[in-house]
Amino acid sequence: KPVVFTGSQIPLREPYNDARKNLIMAVIFASSDTVSEVTIFFHDRLLRACRATKVNTSKLLAFDSPNLDPLAEIGINIEERQHLLQPPPRGAFRIRTEMDSRLITLRLVPGFDDACIIHMIRAARETHLKGLILQLYGTGNMPSLKDDLVHALTDATKAGVCVVVTTQCHTGSVMLGHYATGMALKEAGVVSAGDMTLEATTAKLAYLLGRQDLTIDEVRDLMGVDLRGELTPEDEMPPPPLATAYQKAIAKKNRSRRY
């Protein structure tokens, strides 16, 4: 059965509001036999919940799905994108409620003091930190002169902390091997969040860390695996900017195999 979240920017008690339409359409999709995933309906669009993020506090288009088209859009007709919908689940319904919230998120800003961040990471490790999410620039970059920070991240990964890099950009993906600084992070044991939103990255990491049947290496590997449609698999990503002809040919070949 689908799960549909909705709400409104304008309260239902107001003469003009978006609450009534959002609620009606949410009920329609909740009774759908084609949608079998967790979604958000807002402002004429059905979004995959684990791909969505709130982008506006004052406009009706409050939510967006930056790296995946809406699952459906509403006009005169309901236009579903069948090729984007998750297939119906097989087997009995299962749910895991154990979430390990011993993780922190750091958003780097230009001119940051790496000494403060290093001390913060070391202090957090003393309180049994399990996950660290870094919001970096572009495709997963940071200043190249921050060797001490890279060393601190290496120590953290060796101590069993899962360090994940996500991008500050609204759209696009992390590509750790594309630039020298990203390669240094990859060698330090840092893993990529791909094109996941920060919300999806945090929830997924807390879920995987809460699993008692996974090692930390398995958690790191699964962060790059599409579990519920939350990310685009690496082999489906477009080639990076300024990619060589060989890289573009390999990407094209991988895409053709899927179809």
BELRA-V910635 format. One record per residue. N is the residue number from 0. RES is the residue in one small letter. SS is DSSP state (a for helix, b for strand, c for the rest). BURIAL is # if it has 9 or more other C-alpha atoms within 8 Angstrom, else .. Layout:
n-><N	N>
res-><RES	RES>
ss-><SS	SS>
burial-><BURIAL	BURIAL>
//
This chain:
n-><0	1	2	3	4	5	6	7	8	9	10	11	12	13	14	15	16	17	18	19	20	21	22	23	24	25	26	27	28	29	30	31	32	33	34	35	36	37	38	39	40	41	42	43	44	45	46	47	48	49	50	51	52	53	54	55	56	57	58	59	60	61	62	63	64	65	66	67	68	69	70	71	72	73	74	75	76	77	78	79	80	81	82	83	84	85	86	87	88	89	90	91	92	93	94	95	96	97	98	99	100	101	102	103	104	105	106	107	108	109	110	111	112	113	114	115	116	117	118	119	120	121	122	123	124	125	126	127	128	129	130	131	132	133	134	135	136	137	138	139	140	141	142	143	144	145	146	147	148	149	150	151	152	153	154	155	156	157	158	159	160	161	162	163	164	165	166	167	168	169	170	171	172	173	174	175	176	177	178	179	180	181	182	183	184	185	186	187	188	189	190	191	192	193	194	195	196	197	198	199	200	201	202	203	204	205	206	207	208	209	210	211	212	213	214	215	216	217	218	219	220	221	222	223	224	225	226	227	228	229	230	231	232	233	234	235	236	237	238	239	240	241	242	243	244	245	246	247	248	249	250	251	252	253	254	255	256	257	258>
res-><k	p	v	v	f	t	g	s	q	i	p	l	r	e	p	y	n	d	a	r	k	n	l	i	m	a	v	i	f	a	s	s	d	t	v	s	e	v	t	i	f	f	h	d	r	l	l	r	a	c	r	a	t	k	v	n	t	s	k	l	l	a	f	d	s	p	n	l	d	p	l	a	e	i	g	i	n	i	e	e	r	q	h	l	l	q	p	p	p	r	g	a	f	r	i	r	t	e	m	d	s	r	l	i	t	l	r	l	v	p	g	f	d	d	a	c	i	i	h	m	i	r	a	a	r	e	t	h	l	k	g	l	i	l	q	l	y	g	t	g	n	m	p	s	l	k	d	d	l	v	h	a	l	t	d	a	t	k	a	g	v	c	v	v	v	t	t	q	c	h	t	g	s	v	m	l	g	h	y	a	t	g	m	a	l	k	e	a	g	v	v	s	a	g	d	m	t	l	e	a	t	t	a	k	l	a	y	l	l	g	r	q	d	l	t	i	d	e	v	r	d	l	m	g	v	d	l	r	g	e	l	t	p	e	d	e	m	p	p	p	p	l	a	t	a	y	q	k	a	i	a	k	k	n	r	s	r	r	y>
ss-><c	c	b	b	b	c	c	c	c	c	c	c	c	c	c	c	c	c	a	a	a	a	a	a	a	a	a	a	a	a	c	c	c	c	c	c	c	b	b	b	b	b	c	c	b	b	b	b	a	a	a	c	b	b	c	c	c	c	c	c	c	c	b	b	c	c	c	c	c	c	c	b	b	b	c	c	c	b	b	b	c	a	a	a	c	c	c	c	c	c	c	c	c	c	c	c	c	c	c	c	c	c	b	b	b	b	b	c	c	c	c	c	c	a	a	a	a	a	a	a	a	a	a	a	a	a	c	c	c	c	b	b	b	b	b	b	b	c	c	c	b	c	c	c	c	c	a	a	a	a	a	a	a	a	a	a	a	a	c	c	c	b	b	b	b	b	b	c	c	c	c	c	c	c	c	c	c	c	c	a	a	a	a	a	a	a	a	c	c	c	b	b	c	c	c	c	c	a	a	a	a	a	a	a	a	a	a	a	a	a	c	c	c	c	c	a	a	a	a	a	a	a	c	c	c	c	c	c	c	c	c	c	c	a	a	a	c	c	c	c	c	c	c	c	a	a	a	a	a	a	a	a	a	a	a	a	a	a	c>
burial-><.	#	#	#	#	#	.	#	#	#	#	#	.	.	.	.	#	#	#	.	.	#	#	.	#	#	#	.	#	#	.	.	.	.	#	#	#	#	#	#	#	#	#	#	#	#	#	#	.	#	#	#	#	.	.	.	.	.	.	.	#	#	#	#	#	#	.	.	.	#	#	#	#	#	.	.	.	.	.	.	#	.	.	.	#	.	.	.	.	.	.	.	.	.	.	.	.	.	#	#	.	#	#	.	.	.	.	#	.	.	.	.	.	#	.	.	#	#	.	.	#	#	.	#	#	.	.	.	#	#	#	#	#	#	#	#	#	#	#	#	#	#	.	.	.	#	.	.	#	#	#	#	#	#	.	#	#	.	.	.	#	#	#	#	#	#	#	#	.	.	.	#	#	#	#	#	.	#	.	.	#	#	#	#	#	#	.	#	#	#	#	#	#	#	#	#	#	.	.	#	#	#	.	#	#	#	#	#	#	#	#	.	.	#	.	#	.	.	#	#	.	#	#	#	.	#	.	.	#	#	#	#	#	.	.	#	.	.	.	.	.	.	.	.	.	.	#	#	.	.	#	.	.	#	#	.	.	.	.>
//
